[in-house]
Amino acid sequence: MSALRIELLWFPAVQNSDGELVLSRILRTEHAMNLEKLMSMTMRVLFVGSLVLLAIAVLERLLNLLGYTILPDAATSPGRLLEFATMFLVVVIAFLLRQVRDELRHAHR
């Protein structure tokens, strides 16, 4: 059994003025902090990955104009790399919009 599960067994659940269980609110906040850290790290990795793919795509296109290539597979074109970079950025934007929505919800309370 994890320590979190033992706390659930030992501490009584008390309702606050909203009728919500106080213990469940504490546990959700603890998990939300871990989720926020994970989302932040994921956003950073995807953003850096998209910038790297963009740089490789631009470099590959410039080298193609000169008759050279750095990508071993002909199926991986600069346009395809830009598609992957765009997909990564769409996910980052979705995470950022989710954070903005959550902040606006907490500001209205």
MMTF fields as JSON, N, C-alpha, C and O atoms, coordinates in Angstrom:
{
  "mmtfVersion": "1.0.0",
  "mmtfProducer": "UNKNOWN",
  "numBonds": 435,
  "numAtoms": 436,
  "numGroups": 109,
  "numChains": 1,
  "numModels": 1,
  "chainsPerModel": [1],
  "groupsPerChain": [109],
  "chainIdList": ["A"],
  "bondAtomList": [4, 2, 8, 6, 12, 10, 16, 14, 20, 18, 24, 22, 28, 26, 32, 30, 36, 34, 40, 38, 44, 42, 48, 46, 52, 50, 56, 54, 60, 58, 64, 62, 68, 66, 72, 70, 76, 74, 80, 78, 84, 82, 88, 86, 92, 90, 96, 94, 100, 98, 104, 102, 108, 106, 112, 110, 116, 114, 120, 118, 124, 122, 128, 126, 132, 130, 136, 134, 140, 138, 144, 142, 148, 146, 152, 150, 156, 154, 160, 158, 164, 162, 168, 166, 172, 170, 176, 174, 180, 178, 184, 182, 188, 186, 192, 190, 196, 194, 200, 198, 204, 202, 208, 206, 212, 210, 216, 214, 220, 218, 224, 222, 228, 226, 232, 230, 236, 234, 240, 238, 244, 242, 248, 246, 252, 250, 256, 254, 260, 258, 264, 262, 268, 266, 272, 270, 276, 274, 280, 278, 284, 282, 288, 286, 292, 290, 296, 294, 300, 298, 304, 302, 308, 306, 312, 310, 316, 314, 320, 318, 324, 322, 328, 326, 332, 330, 336, 334, 340, 338, 344, 342, 348, 346, 352, 350, 356, 354, 360, 358, 364, 362, 368, 366, 372, 370, 376, 374, 380, 378, 384, 382, 388, 386, 392, 390, 396, 394, 400, 398, 404, 402, 408, 406, 412, 410, 416, 414, 420, 418, 424, 422, 428, 426, 432, 430],
  "bondOrderList": [1, 1, 1, 1, 1, 1, 1, 1, 1, 1, 1, 1, 1, 1, 1, 1, 1, 1, 1, 1, 1, 1, 1, 1, 1, 1, 1, 1, 1, 1, 1, 1, 1, 1, 1, 1, 1, 1, 1, 1, 1, 1, 1, 1, 1, 1, 1, 1, 1, 1, 1, 1, 1, 1, 1, 1, 1, 1, 1, 1, 1, 1, 1, 1, 1, 1, 1, 1, 1, 1, 1, 1, 1, 1, 1, 1, 1, 1, 1, 1, 1, 1, 1, 1, 1, 1, 1, 1, 1, 1, 1, 1, 1, 1, 1, 1, 1, 1, 1, 1, 1, 1, 1, 1, 1, 1, 1, 1],
  "groupList": [{"groupName": "MET", "atomNameList": ["N", "CA", "C", "O"], "elementList": ["N", "C", "C", "O"], "formalChargeList": [0, 0, 0, 0], "bondAtomList": [1, 0, 2, 1, 3, 2], "bondOrderList": [1, 1, 2], "singleLetterCode": "M", "chemCompType": "L-PEPTIDE LINKING"}, {"groupName": "SER", "atomNameList": ["N", "CA", "C", "O"], "elementList": ["N", "C", "C", "O"], "formalChargeList": [0, 0, 0, 0], "bondAtomList": [1, 0, 2, 1, 3, 2], "bondOrderList": [1, 1, 2], "singleLetterCode": "S", "chemCompType": "L-PEPTIDE LINKING"}, {"groupName": "ALA", "atomNameList": ["N", "CA", "C", "O"], "elementList": ["N", "C", "C", "O"], "formalChargeList": [0, 0, 0, 0], "bondAtomList": [1, 0, 2, 1, 3, 2], "bondOrderList": [1, 1, 2], "singleLetterCode": "A", "chemCompType": "L-PEPTIDE LINKING"}, {"groupName": "LEU", "atomNameList": ["N", "CA", "C", "O"], "elementList": ["N", "C", "C", "O"], "formalChargeList": [0, 0, 0, 0], "bondAtomList": [1, 0, 2, 1, 3, 2], "bondOrderList": [1, 1, 2], "singleLetterCode": "L", "chemCompType": "L-PEPTIDE LINKING"}, {"groupName": "ARG", "atomNameList": ["N", "CA", "C", "O"], "elementList": ["N", "C", "C", "O"], "formalChargeList": [0, 0, 0, 0], "bondAtomList": [1, 0, 2, 1, 3, 2], "bondOrderList": [1, 1, 2], "singleLetterCode": "R", "chemCompType": "L-PEPTIDE LINKING"}, {"groupName": "ILE", "atomNameList": ["N", "CA", "C", "O"], "elementList": ["N", "C", "C", "O"], "formalChargeList": [0, 0, 0, 0], "bondAtomList": [1, 0, 2, 1, 3, 2], "bondOrderList": [1, 1, 2], "singleLetterCode": "I", "chemCompType": "L-PEPTIDE LINKING"}, {"groupName": "GLU", "atomNameList": ["N", "CA", "C", "O"], "elementList": ["N", "C", "C", "O"], "formalChargeList": [0, 0, 0, 0], "bondAtomList": [1, 0, 2, 1, 3, 2], "bondOrderList": [1, 1, 2], "singleLetterCode": "E", "chemCompType": "L-PEPTIDE LINKING"}, {"groupName": "TRP", "atomNameList": ["N", "CA", "C", "O"], "elementList": ["N", "C", "C", "O"], "formalChargeList": [0, 0, 0, 0], "bondAtomList": [1, 0, 2, 1, 3, 2], "bondOrderList": [1, 1, 2], "singleLetterCode": "W", "chemCompType": "L-PEPTIDE LINKING"}, {"groupName": "PHE", "atomNameList": ["N", "CA", "C", "O"], "elementList": ["N", "C", "C", "O"], "formalChargeList": [0, 0, 0, 0], "bondAtomList": [1, 0, 2, 1, 3, 2], "bondOrderList": [1, 1, 2], "singleLetterCode": "F", "chemCompType": "L-PEPTIDE LINKING"}, {"groupName": "PRO", "atomNameList": ["N", "CA", "C", "O"], "elementList": ["N", "C", "C", "O"], "formalChargeList": [0, 0, 0, 0], "bondAtomList": [1, 0, 2, 1, 3, 2], "bondOrderList": [1, 1, 2], "singleLetterCode": "P", "chemCompType": "L-PEPTIDE LINKING"}, {"groupName": "VAL", "atomNameList": ["N", "CA", "C", "O"], "elementList": ["N", "C", "C", "O"], "formalChargeList": [0, 0, 0, 0], "bondAtomList": [1, 0, 2, 1, 3, 2], "bondOrderList": [1, 1, 2], "singleLetterCode": "V", "chemCompType": "L-PEPTIDE LINKING"}, {"groupName": "GLN", "atomNameList": ["N", "CA", "C", "O"], "elementList": ["N", "C", "C", "O"], "formalChargeList": [0, 0, 0, 0], "bondAtomList": [1, 0, 2, 1, 3, 2], "bondOrderList": [1, 1, 2], "singleLetterCode": "Q", "chemCompType": "L-PEPTIDE LINKING"}, {"groupName": "ASN", "atomNameList": ["N", "CA", "C", "O"], "elementList": ["N", "C", "C", "O"], "formalChargeList": [0, 0, 0, 0], "bondAtomList": [1, 0, 2, 1, 3, 2], "bondOrderList": [1, 1, 2], "singleLetterCode": "N", "chemCompType": "L-PEPTIDE LINKING"}, {"groupName": "ASP", "atomNameList": ["N", "CA", "C", "O"], "elementList": ["N", "C", "C", "O"], "formalChargeList": [0, 0, 0, 0], "bondAtomList": [1, 0, 2, 1, 3, 2], "bondOrderList": [1, 1, 2], "singleLetterCode": "D", "chemCompType": "L-PEPTIDE LINKING"}, {"groupName": "GLY", "atomNameList": ["N", "CA", "C", "O"], "elementList": ["N", "C", "C", "O"], "formalChargeList": [0, 0, 0, 0], "bondAtomList": [1, 0, 2, 1, 3, 2], "bondOrderList": [1, 1, 2], "singleLetterCode": "G", "chemCompType": "PEPTIDE LINKING"}, {"groupName": "THR", "atomNameList": ["N", "CA", "C", "O"], "elementList": ["N", "C", "C", "O"], "formalChargeList": [0, 0, 0, 0], "bondAtomList": [1, 0, 2, 1, 3, 2], "bondOrderList": [1, 1, 2], "singleLetterCode": "T", "chemCompType": "L-PEPTIDE LINKING"}, {"groupName": "HIS", "atomNameList": ["N", "CA", "C", "O"], "elementList": ["N", "C", "C", "O"], "formalChargeList": [0, 0, 0, 0], "bondAtomList": [1, 0, 2, 1, 3, 2], "bondOrderList": [1, 1, 2], "singleLetterCode": "H", "chemCompType": "L-PEPTIDE LINKING"}, {"groupName": "LYS", "atomNameList": ["N", "CA", "C", "O"], "elementList": ["N", "C", "C", "O"], "formalChargeList": [0, 0, 0, 0], "bondAtomList": [1, 0, 2, 1, 3, 2], "bondOrderList": [1, 1, 2], "singleLetterCode": "K", "chemCompType": "L-PEPTIDE LINKING"}, {"groupName": "TYR", "atomNameList": ["N", "CA", "C", "O"], "elementList": ["N", "C", "C", "O"], "formalChargeList": [0, 0, 0, 0], "bondAtomList": [1, 0, 2, 1, 3, 2], "bondOrderList": [1, 1, 2], "singleLetterCode": "Y", "chemCompType": "L-PEPTIDE LINKING"}],
  "groupTypeList": [0, 1, 2, 3, 4, 5, 6, 3, 3, 7, 8, 9, 2, 10, 11, 12, 1, 13, 14, 6, 3, 10, 3, 1, 4, 5, 3, 4, 15, 6, 16, 2, 0, 12, 3, 6, 17, 3, 0, 1, 0, 15, 0, 4, 10, 3, 8, 10, 14, 1, 3, 10, 3, 3, 2, 5, 2, 10, 3, 6, 4, 3, 3, 12, 3, 3, 14, 18, 15, 5, 3, 9, 13, 2, 2, 15, 1, 9, 14, 4, 3, 3, 6, 8, 2, 15, 0, 8, 3, 10, 10, 10, 5, 2, 8, 3, 3, 4, 11, 10, 4, 13, 6, 3, 4, 16, 2, 16, 4],
  "groupIdList": [1, 2, 3, 4, 5, 6, 7, 8, 9, 10, 11, 12, 13, 14, 15, 16, 17, 18, 19, 20, 21, 22, 23, 24, 25, 26, 27, 28, 29, 30, 31, 32, 33, 34, 35, 36, 37, 38, 39, 40, 41, 42, 43, 44, 45, 46, 47, 48, 49, 50, 51, 52, 53, 54, 55, 56, 57, 58, 59, 60, 61, 62, 63, 64, 65, 66, 67, 68, 69, 70, 71, 72, 73, 74, 75, 76, 77, 78, 79, 80, 81, 82, 83, 84, 85, 86, 87, 88, 89, 90, 91, 92, 93, 94, 95, 96, 97, 98, 99, 100, 101, 102, 103, 104, 105, 106, 107, 108, 109],
  "secStructList": [7, 7, 2, 2, 2, 2, 2, 2, 2, 2, 1, 7, 7, 7, 5, 7, 6, 6, 1, 7, 5, 2, 2, 2, 2, 2, 2, 2, 2, 2, 2, 2, 2, 2, 2, 2, 2, 2, 2, 2, 2, 2, 2, 2, 2, 2, 2, 2, 2, 2, 2, 2, 2, 2, 2, 2, 2, 2, 2, 2, 2, 2, 2, 2, 2, 2, 6, 7, 7, 7, 7, 1, 7, 6, 6, 7, 7, 2, 2, 2, 2, 2, 2, 2, 2, 2, 2, 2, 2, 2, 2, 2, 2, 2, 2, 2, 2, 2, 2, 2, 2, 2, 2, 2, 2, 2, 2, 6, 7],
  "xCoordList": [0.832, 0.0, 0.872, 1.867, 0.512, 1.287, 0.934, -0.093, 1.797, 1.565, 0.302, -0.383, -0.013, -1.21, -2.457, -3.422, -2.446, -3.586, -3.752, -4.883, -2.677, -2.75, -3.354, -4.139, -3.011, -3.604, -5.108, -5.861, -5.543, -6.976, -7.67, -8.802, -7.024, -7.638, -7.639, -8.534, -6.64, -6.502, -7.188, -7.641, -7.279, -7.867, -9.336, -9.712, -10.172, -11.6, -11.843, -11.098, -12.887, -13.258, -14.226, -15.251, -13.914, -14.732, -15.243, -14.508, -16.524, -17.089, -16.883, -17.02, -16.554, -16.419, -17.748, -18.763, -17.757, -19.003, -19.632, -20.838, -18.833, -19.36, -19.911, -20.469, -19.763, -20.204, -19.192, -19.508, -17.977, -16.936, -16.063, -15.842, -15.579, -14.728, -13.368, -12.738, -12.903, -11.652, -10.474, -9.542, -10.496, -9.383, -9.223, -8.102, -10.327, -10.219, -9.675, -8.967, -9.994, -9.463, -7.952, -7.235, -7.458, -6.021, -5.313, -4.262, -5.879, -5.256, -5.249, -4.275, -6.329, -6.372, -5.32, -4.685, -5.121, -4.121, -2.731, -1.899, -2.47, -1.168, -0.903, 0.2, -1.916, -1.755, -1.668, -0.941, -2.401, -2.381, -0.987, -0.564, -0.277, 1.07, 1.97, 2.765, 1.846, 2.648, 2.245, 3.102, 0.954, 0.477, 0.959, 1.334, 0.954, 1.435, 2.92, 3.346, 3.702, 5.133, 5.338, 6.18, 4.569, 4.671, 4.267, 4.93, 3.186, 2.743, 3.766, 4.024, 4.348, 5.35, 6.567, 7.086, 7.018, 8.18, 7.857, 8.688, 6.659, 6.248, 6.192, 6.641, 5.639, 5.579, 6.972, 7.207, 7.884, 9.247, 9.938, 10.598, 9.781, 10.417, 9.839, 10.584, 8.51, 7.887, 8.256, 8.458, 8.347, 8.716, 10.15, 10.418, 11.064, 12.458, 12.562, 13.301, 11.826, 11.828, 11.33, 11.872, 10.297, 9.781, 10.781, 10.905, 11.492, 12.516, 13.672, 14.204, 14.055, 15.128, 14.69, 15.455, 13.444, 12.946, 12.867, 13.16, 12.474, 12.43, 13.823, 14.001, 14.805, 16.176, 16.711, 17.369, 16.433, 16.894, 16.206, 16.837, 14.907, 14.18, 14.728, 14.892, 15.013, 15.56, 16.957, 17.28, 17.78, 19.128, 19.086, 19.847, 18.209, 18.082, 17.636, 18.132, 16.712, 16.236, 17.359, 17.525, 18.122, 19.245, 20.302, 20.849, 20.578, 21.556, 21.034, 21.81, 19.722, 19.138, 19.318, 19.522, 19.243, 19.451, 20.879, 21.125, 21.814, 23.212, 23.561, 24.684, 22.602, 22.842, 23.275, 23.646, 23.239, 23.629, 22.404, 21.324, 22.596, 21.533, 22.159, 23.289, 21.421, 21.886, 20.977, 21.341, 19.787, 18.855, 19.09, 19.116, 19.262, 19.604, 18.445, 18.674, 17.212, 16.053, 15.405, 15.155, 15.139, 14.523, 13.067, 12.519, 12.437, 11.046, 10.906, 9.823, 11.993, 11.957, 12.373, 13.552, 11.39, 11.667, 11.579, 11.051, 12.084, 11.965, 10.505, 10.182, 9.635, 8.213, 7.627, 6.795, 8.061, 7.583, 8.063, 7.324, 9.302, 9.821, 9.038, 8.78, 8.658, 7.836, 6.456, 5.898, 5.91, 4.629, 4.738, 3.864, 5.82, 6.009, 6.222, 5.698, 6.979, 7.198, 5.871, 5.627, 5.032, 3.726, 2.843, 2.139, 2.873, 2.073, 2.521, 1.69, 3.824, 4.327, 3.869, 3.474, 3.918, 3.505, 2.009, 1.589, 1.198, -0.244, -0.501, -1.361, 0.229, 0.077, 0.511, -0.142, 1.593, 2.058, 1.007, 0.734, 0.422, -0.617, -1.835, -2.443, -2.198, -3.33, -3.044, -3.929, -1.824, -1.462, -1.534, -2.029, -1.044, -1.065, -2.494, -2.81, -3.348, -4.746, -5.436, -6.294, -5.071, -5.636, -5.207, -6.008, -3.939, -3.463, -4.166, -4.518, -4.374, -5.078, -6.505, -6.993, -7.178, -8.541, -8.597, -9.481, -7.653, -7.634, -7.376, -7.98, -6.489, -6.211, -7.432, -7.731, -8.136, -9.345, -10.436, -11.166, -10.559, -11.534, -11.209, -12.11, -9.934, -9.547, -9.673, -9.91, -9.522, -9.64, -11.092, -11.339, -12.033, -13.447, -14.0, -15.104, -13.265, -13.764, -13.553, -13.913],
  "yCoordList": [-1.189, 0.0, 1.246, 1.312, 2.212, 3.446, 4.328, 4.136, 5.292, 6.194, 7.007, 7.332, 7.338, 8.116, 7.325, 7.885, 6.04, 5.185, 5.032, 5.0, 4.938, 4.827, 6.086, 6.0, 7.251, 8.494, 8.478, 8.955, 7.941, 7.874, 7.01, 7.304, 5.966, 5.083, 5.68, 5.386, 6.522, 6.994, 8.323, 8.55, 9.194, 10.508, 10.532, 10.054, 11.096, 11.151, 12.201, 13.171, 11.982, 12.941, 13.955, 13.574, 15.225, 16.298, 17.147, 17.446, 17.541, 18.369, 19.84, 20.253, 20.625, 22.07, 22.743, 22.064, 24.068, 24.808, 24.532, 24.71, 24.102, 23.769, 22.352, 21.947, 21.605, 20.224, 19.271, 18.111, 19.757, 18.948, 18.348, 18.971, 17.15, 16.519, 17.198, 17.348, 17.614, 18.334, 17.444, 17.9, 16.19, 15.283, 15.056, 15.032, 14.89, 14.665, 15.91, 15.793, 17.089, 18.311, 18.385, 18.8, 17.998, 18.005, 17.021, 17.337, 15.835, 14.832, 15.262, 15.025, 15.89, 16.368, 17.446, 17.471, 18.325, 19.367, 18.753, 19.198, 17.737, 17.086, 16.424, 16.522, 15.752, 15.123, 16.172, 15.987, 17.263, 18.311, 18.929, 19.293, 19.055, 19.601, 18.69, 19.17, 17.401, 16.467, 16.514, 16.435, 16.643, 16.729, 18.019, 18.015, 19.12, 20.394, 20.313, 20.83, 19.673, 19.52, 18.664, 18.973, 17.593, 16.719, 17.453, 17.324, 18.217, 18.972, 20.034, 20.254, 20.69, 21.714, 21.106, 21.66, 19.982, 19.324, 18.824, 18.933, 18.28, 17.815, 18.972, 18.843, 20.106, 21.273, 21.736, 22.063, 21.764, 22.209, 21.268, 21.711, 19.964, 18.985, 19.082, 19.065, 19.184, 19.284, 20.58, 20.589, 21.681, 22.953, 22.92, 23.353, 22.408, 22.304, 21.336, 21.589, 20.236, 19.283, 19.904, 19.64, 20.728, 21.369, 22.384, 22.528, 23.084, 24.019, 23.288, 23.755, 22.139, 21.346, 20.84, 20.899, 20.337, 19.866, 20.999, 20.801, 22.178, 23.342, 23.685, 23.955, 23.675, 23.991, 22.959, 23.316, 21.687, 20.637, 20.776, 20.588, 21.106, 21.255, 22.414, 22.288, 23.537, 24.689, 24.365, 24.68, 23.742, 23.375, 22.377, 22.506, 21.395, 20.401, 21.061, 20.721, 21.99, 22.668, 23.49, 23.487, 24.189, 24.97, 24.059, 24.373, 22.943, 22.002, 21.343, 21.057, 21.099, 20.536, 21.487, 21.047, 22.788, 23.763, 23.705, 24.013, 23.303, 23.189, 21.797, 21.558, 20.887, 19.538, 18.534, 17.411, 18.903, 17.992, 17.617, 18.183, 16.652, 16.257, 15.795, 15.306, 15.953, 15.442, 14.333, 13.61, 14.197, 13.157, 11.899, 11.966, 10.755, 9.526, 8.974, 8.311, 9.229, 8.655, 9.699, 10.828, 9.322, 10.258, 10.546, 11.565, 9.666, 9.87, 10.98, 11.54, 11.299, 12.356, 13.665, 14.019, 14.358, 15.62, 16.766, 16.584, 17.94, 19.09, 19.446, 19.883, 19.249, 19.513, 18.582, 18.989, 17.337, 16.353, 16.716, 16.574, 17.182, 17.624, 18.819, 18.916, 19.732, 20.869, 20.423, 21.023, 19.378, 18.835, 18.32, 18.578, 17.588, 17.079, 18.226, 18.19, 19.223, 20.375, 21.085, 21.523, 21.193, 21.826, 21.016, 21.581, 19.7, 18.859, 19.031, 19.113, 19.085, 19.3, 20.646, 20.744, 21.676, 23.005, 23.072, 23.805, 22.328, 22.295, 21.703, 22.192, 20.667, 20.068, 21.057, 21.154, 21.782, 22.78, 23.873, 24.298, 24.327, 25.359, 24.84, 25.58, 23.578, 22.994, 22.958, 23.263, 22.589, 22.597, 24.006, 24.199, 24.987, 26.371, 26.886, 27.575, 26.563, 26.982, 26.325, 26.937, 25.093, 24.413, 25.115, 25.284, 25.522, 26.248, 27.585, 27.973, 28.293, 29.574, 29.364, 30.122, 28.338, 28.04, 27.753, 28.251, 26.95, 26.631, 27.866, 28.025, 28.737, 29.972, 30.878, 31.492, 30.966, 31.798, 31.229, 31.988, 29.91, 29.297, 29.601, 29.9, 29.528, 29.786, 31.268, 31.617, 32.142, 33.581, 33.988, 34.964, 33.26, 33.596, 33.1, 33.483, 32.267, 31.731, 32.679, 32.384],
  "zCoordList": [0.0, 0.0, 0.0, 0.722, -0.789, -0.819, 0.373, 1.024, 0.644, 1.774, 1.575, 2.545, 0.346, 0.054, 0.403, 0.923, 0.127, 0.432, 1.942, 2.427, 2.685, 4.139, 4.731, 5.676, 4.204, 4.686, 4.474, 5.323, 3.366, 3.128, 4.173, 4.558, 4.631, 5.612, 7.017, 7.809, 7.339, 8.706, 8.98, 10.102, 8.012, 8.259, 7.873, 6.803, 8.755, 8.405, 7.321, 7.191, 6.562, 5.528, 6.126, 6.691, 6.008, 6.559, 5.414, 4.473, 5.499, 4.436, 4.765, 5.917, 3.751, 3.95, 3.646, 3.489, 3.561, 3.353, 1.987, 1.815, 1.022, -0.307, -0.367, -1.386, 0.704, 0.714, 0.098, -0.169, -0.126, -0.736, 0.368, 1.407, 0.131, 1.116, 1.134, 0.087, 2.318, 2.452, 2.09, 1.427, 2.507, 2.231, 0.734, 0.226, 0.031, -1.405, -2.106, -3.106, -1.596, -2.196, -1.992, -2.903, -0.837, -0.574, -1.495, -2.053, -1.657, -2.502, -3.964, -4.679, -4.407, -5.778, -5.999, -7.054, -5.047, -5.173, -5.245, -6.035, -4.432, -4.448, -5.797, -6.335, -6.341, -7.645, -8.752, -9.729, -8.602, -9.625, -9.73, -10.828, -8.631, -8.683, -9.518, -10.326, -9.325, -10.111, -11.58, -12.46, -11.85, -13.219, -13.872, -15.044, -13.129, -13.674, -14.02, -15.054, -13.168, -13.46, -14.699, -15.542, -14.806, -15.966, -17.244, -18.274, -17.177, -18.347, -18.727, -19.911, -17.734, -18.015, -18.692, -19.661, -18.19, -18.785, -20.199, -21.101, -20.39, -21.712, -22.699, -23.837, -22.265, -23.146, -23.55, -24.713, -22.605, -22.913, -23.891, -24.83, -23.664, -24.546, -25.959, -26.939, -26.065, -27.382, -28.085, -29.299, -27.333, -27.936, -28.458, -29.579, -27.649, -28.09, -29.27, -30.221, -29.206, -30.311, -31.604, -32.677, -31.501, -32.71, -33.261, -34.478, -32.384, -32.862, -33.544, -34.551, -32.985, -33.601, -34.973, -35.935, -35.061, -36.348, -37.367, -38.547, -36.912, -37.802, -38.316, -39.504, -37.428, -37.83, -38.816, -39.793, -38.567, -39.478, -40.835, -41.876, -40.825, -42.089, -42.912, -44.125, -42.268, -42.984, -43.509, -44.655, -42.679, -43.105, -44.264, -45.223, -44.176, -45.238, -46.539, -47.613, -46.444, -47.663, -48.299, -49.519, -47.468, -48.002, -48.635, -49.692, -47.985, -48.552, -49.824, -50.736, -49.894, -51.119, -52.297, -53.428, -52.032, -53.1, -53.645, -54.811, -52.78, -53.188, -53.708, -54.152, -53.651, -54.158, -53.104, -53.448, -51.837, -50.749, -49.924, -50.093, -49.026, -48.102, -46.794, -46.774, -45.71, -44.413, -43.898, -42.971, -44.5, -44.071, -44.891, -46.12, -44.241, -44.968, -45.786, -46.798, -45.377, -46.04, -46.946, -46.522, -48.179, -49.122, -48.759, -49.18, -47.986, -47.592, -46.553, -46.387, -45.854, -44.848, -45.507, -45.547, -46.014, -46.692, -45.691, -44.594, -46.048, -45.152, -44.837, -43.732, -45.832, -45.596, -44.553, -43.743, -44.576, -43.593, -42.189, -41.215, -42.095, -40.798, -40.273, -39.073, -41.172, -40.758, -40.271, -39.353, -40.88, -40.415, -38.985, -38.157, -38.697, -37.335, -36.34, -35.227, -36.737, -35.861, -35.571, -34.447, -36.578, -36.405, -35.472, -34.635, -35.608, -34.713, -33.261, -32.356, -33.046, -31.685, -31.142, -29.98, -31.966, -31.516, -31.236, -30.34, -31.977, -31.708, -30.323, -29.591, -29.965, -28.637, -27.553, -26.514, -27.779, -26.816, -26.651, -25.528, -27.739, -27.671, -26.915, -26.141, -27.129, -26.394, -24.902, -24.103, -24.506, -23.086, -22.512, -21.402, -23.258, -22.78, -22.64, -21.67, -23.584, -23.477, -22.291, -21.653, -21.995, -20.825, -19.539, -18.62, -19.479, -18.305, -18.147, -17.034, -19.254, -19.195, -18.708, -17.87, -19.228, -18.792, -17.293, -16.597, -16.796, -15.378, -14.529, -13.468, -14.979, -14.228, -14.206, -13.182, -15.32, -15.362, -14.467, -13.829, -14.41, -13.512, -12.06, -11.276, -11.687, -10.297, -9.969, -8.813, -10.948, -10.701, -10.432, -9.725, -10.981, -10.792, -9.466, -9.078, -8.775, -7.489, -6.377, -5.238]
}
